[in-house]
Amino acid sequence: MDNSIIDQGFSLMLFGMGTVFVFLTLLIFATGAMSSVILRWFPEKIVEPTAKKKRTPAATSGSPVSAATLKIIQGAIDQHRNRK
């Protein structure tokens, strides 16, 4: 037992880092294997995109916002700009 504390710490560090490296490597392979098994037995269904419905404007003037709402918004903007 001629090892110093530095040597023991270094060997403990290498053992710990090696253990973590092996564990993470096994985790990567296990995740890949599980993914391939799931995709083989339970493939994703291809979903066809549905046709989009056209929106009809609420007002007849071509604007989806009513005239009263536009006046309220304009009043709020004017009030904000005039405040100093």
C-alpha positions as CSV (number, residue, x, y, z in Angstrom):
1,M,0.0,0.0,0.0
2,D,2.4,2.6,-1.2
3,N,-0.2,4.6,-3.0
4,S,-0.6,8.2,-2.2
5,I,-3.9,10.0,-1.8
6,I,-3.4,11.7,-5.2
7,D,-3.0,8.2,-6.9
8,Q,-6.1,6.9,-5.2
9,G,-8.1,10.0,-6.2
10,F,-6.9,9.7,-9.8
11,S,-7.8,6.0,-10.0
12,L,-11.2,6.7,-8.3
13,M,-11.8,9.5,-10.9
14,L,-10.9,7.2,-13.8
15,F,-13.2,4.4,-12.4
16,G,-16.1,6.8,-12.0
17,M,-15.7,8.4,-15.4
18,G,-15.3,5.0,-17.0
19,T,-18.5,3.8,-15.3
20,V,-20.4,6.9,-16.5
21,F,-19.1,6.5,-20.1
22,V,-20.1,2.8,-20.2
23,F,-23.5,3.6,-18.8
24,L,-24.2,6.4,-21.3
25,T,-23.0,4.3,-24.2
26,L,-25.3,1.5,-23.2
27,L,-28.1,4.0,-22.8
28,I,-27.6,5.3,-26.3
29,F,-27.7,1.8,-27.8
30,A,-30.7,0.7,-25.7
31,T,-32.6,3.9,-26.8
32,G,-31.8,3.2,-30.5
33,A,-32.9,-0.4,-30.2
34,M,-36.2,0.5,-28.5
35,S,-36.9,3.1,-31.1
36,S,-36.3,0.7,-34.0
37,V,-38.5,-1.9,-32.3
38,I,-41.4,0.6,-31.8
39,L,-41.1,1.9,-35.3
40,R,-41.1,-1.7,-36.7
41,W,-44.1,-3.0,-34.8
42,F,-46.1,0.3,-34.4
43,P,-45.3,2.5,-37.5
44,E,-46.6,6.0,-37.6
45,K,-49.7,6.5,-39.6
46,I,-49.4,9.0,-42.4
47,V,-52.0,11.7,-41.9
48,E,-53.3,13.4,-45.0
49,P,-53.6,17.2,-44.6
50,T,-57.2,18.3,-44.6
51,A,-58.4,21.1,-46.9
52,K,-58.4,24.5,-45.1
53,K,-61.7,26.3,-44.8
54,K,-61.8,29.8,-46.1
55,R,-62.6,32.4,-43.5
56,T,-65.4,34.8,-44.3
57,P,-65.0,38.3,-43.1
58,A,-67.3,39.5,-40.3
59,A,-68.0,42.9,-41.9
60,T,-69.0,43.5,-45.5
61,S,-66.4,46.2,-46.0
62,G,-63.6,43.6,-46.2
63,S,-62.3,44.3,-42.7
64,P,-62.8,41.6,-40.1
65,V,-63.1,44.3,-37.4
66,S,-66.3,46.3,-37.1
67,A,-66.3,50.1,-37.5
68,A,-67.1,50.7,-33.8
69,T,-64.1,48.7,-32.8
70,L,-61.9,50.6,-35.2
71,K,-63.0,53.9,-33.7
72,I,-62.3,52.6,-30.1
73,I,-58.8,51.4,-31.2
74,Q,-58.1,54.7,-33.0
75,G,-59.2,56.7,-29.9
76,A,-56.9,54.6,-27.6
77,I,-54.0,55.2,-30.0
78,D,-54.6,59.0,-30.2
79,Q,-54.9,59.1,-26.4
80,H,-51.6,57.3,-26.0
81,R,-49.8,59.5,-28.5
82,N,-51.0,62.7,-26.9
83,R,-49.9,61.7,-23.4
84,K,-46.4,63.0,-22.5
